[in-house]
Amino acid sequence: MQIATVLSGLLAGVVLWTLFEYLLHRWGFHHRRESLILALVAREHRMHHREPLRTSLLLRTLAWLAVVAPTAPLAVLWGAPGAGLVLGWALGYTAYDRFHWRSHHRHGRSRYETWLRARHNVHHYGNPHHNYGVTSDIWDRVLRTGIPADRP
């Protein structure tokens, strides 16, 4: 029973991460904000669009901590489902960071990576107001912001 509870929390964490990834990328990274933190993040993202190969392990690590650390109390407050949720969230962000880096620095090693890279290239080099999802196209489909990779 406990394993099933953790696994259901993990699945929920991954799904919630994909939604957060989409929302943050669409409205946090691509719009100017008054919040100092979001303004700095949006500025960094604009620089990323100008220089996609520029990367900083320090910034990537700080971003991971900023995204994952605030969820840690859920593991204590909600027990097994909270632990699963935090784990799913952390796995989702780690996949995002990994696949995003790979999409700029190497060709895909699987059909999935090749597809992600093609979608993300449309976002970078075709239309930055589409294909906000980096690890999936679920929310781009739901919110109608996706463009197929063969038609930028």
C-alpha atoms as one frame of an Amber mdcrd trajectory, in Angstrom:
protein
   0.000   0.000   0.000   2.786   2.451   0.914   4.629   1.819  -2.386   1.462
   2.455  -4.399   0.924   5.701  -2.490   4.476   6.864  -3.187   4.163   5.887
  -6.858   0.871   7.758  -7.260   2.491  10.804  -5.627   5.461  10.418  -7.970
   3.195  10.349 -11.031   1.322  13.409  -9.747   4.646  15.193  -9.169   5.817
  14.536 -12.724   2.494  15.691 -14.213   2.479  18.802 -12.022   6.069  19.499
 -13.051   5.128  19.431 -16.768   2.372  21.970 -16.100   4.698  24.174 -14.024
   7.411  23.923 -16.703   4.948  25.122 -19.332   3.500  27.954 -17.218   6.891
  29.173 -16.013   8.346  29.086 -19.519   5.347  30.799 -21.109   4.530  33.470
 -18.536   7.640  33.657 -16.370  10.383  33.540 -18.989   8.744  35.244 -21.964
   7.086  38.235 -20.322   8.591  41.136 -18.428   7.715  40.999 -14.737   7.876
  43.491 -11.889   9.088  40.863  -9.426  12.868  41.145  -9.095  13.377  37.379
  -9.159  11.149  36.801 -12.198  12.734  39.797 -13.933  16.188  38.278 -13.421
  14.994  34.854 -14.585  13.331  36.378 -17.679  16.510  38.339 -18.424  18.589
  35.167 -18.181  16.129  33.400 -20.475  16.337  36.184 -23.069  20.122  35.810
 -22.978  19.642  32.064 -23.467  17.613  32.754 -26.613  20.422  34.962 -27.924
  23.162  32.463 -27.016  21.588  28.978 -26.676  24.927  27.212 -26.208  25.944
  29.413 -23.283  25.423  27.453 -20.090  26.406  27.737 -16.463  26.550  24.741
 -14.157  26.289  27.111 -11.189  23.070  28.680 -12.517  21.650  25.265 -13.404
  22.408  23.997  -9.880  20.944  27.108  -8.231  17.836  26.780 -10.409  17.453
  23.124  -9.399  17.663  24.087  -5.735  15.220  26.993  -6.201  12.670  24.761
  -7.910  13.017  21.581  -5.846  13.932  22.729  -2.315  10.626  24.547  -1.629
   8.718  21.301  -2.206  10.716  19.313   0.384   8.404  20.133   3.327   5.593
  18.294   1.518   7.424  15.031   2.138   7.235  15.688   5.878   3.742  17.180
   5.930   2.046  14.623   3.661   4.077  11.494   4.383   4.306   8.882   1.611
   2.200  10.764  -0.980   4.173  13.946  -0.278   7.478  12.094  -0.614   6.328
  10.707  -3.962   5.182  14.142  -5.087   8.536  15.726  -4.184  10.405  12.900
  -5.910   8.254  13.232  -9.056   8.718  17.005  -9.068  12.503  16.616  -8.682
  12.637  13.965 -11.421  10.551  16.187 -13.697  12.846  19.162 -13.199  15.956
  17.022 -13.601  14.579  15.647 -16.895  13.768  19.195 -18.013  17.269  20.431
 -17.230  18.933  17.419 -18.838  16.857  17.336 -22.023  16.987  21.097 -22.444
  20.778  21.055 -22.218  20.968  18.096 -24.602  18.663  19.766 -27.125  21.242
  22.540 -27.539  24.492  20.623 -27.191  24.070  17.365 -29.113  21.925  15.482
 -31.578  19.259  13.216 -30.151  20.286   9.703 -29.208  16.721   8.415 -29.301
  13.532   9.234 -31.205  12.274  11.065 -28.117  15.387  13.252 -27.824  15.350
  13.960 -31.572  11.675  14.971 -31.359  12.280  17.184 -28.293  15.207  18.881
 -29.991  13.199  19.543 -33.159  10.287  20.999 -31.131  12.620  23.157 -29.073
  14.417  24.397 -32.185  11.062  25.647 -33.477  10.711  27.582 -30.213  14.223
  29.049 -30.477  14.587  29.596 -34.190  11.049  29.627 -35.567   8.569  31.136
 -33.150   9.411  31.814 -29.484   5.707  32.117 -28.638   5.063  28.434 -29.279
   6.347  25.074 -28.029   6.891  26.141 -24.422   6.991  22.556 -23.180  10.545
  21.240 -23.162  10.002  17.685 -21.897   6.574  17.136 -23.439   3.992  18.750
 -25.663   0.995  17.953 -23.440   0.256  21.521 -22.318   1.127  22.993 -25.718
  -1.584  20.732 -27.124  -4.101  21.530 -24.387  -3.469  25.294 -24.571  -2.945
  25.328 -28.362   0.530  26.803 -28.396   2.264  23.907 -30.121   3.681  23.984
 -33.626   4.833  20.747 -35.283   8.575  20.596 -35.759   8.242  20.314 -39.540
   6.322  23.621 -39.834   7.933  26.549 -37.970
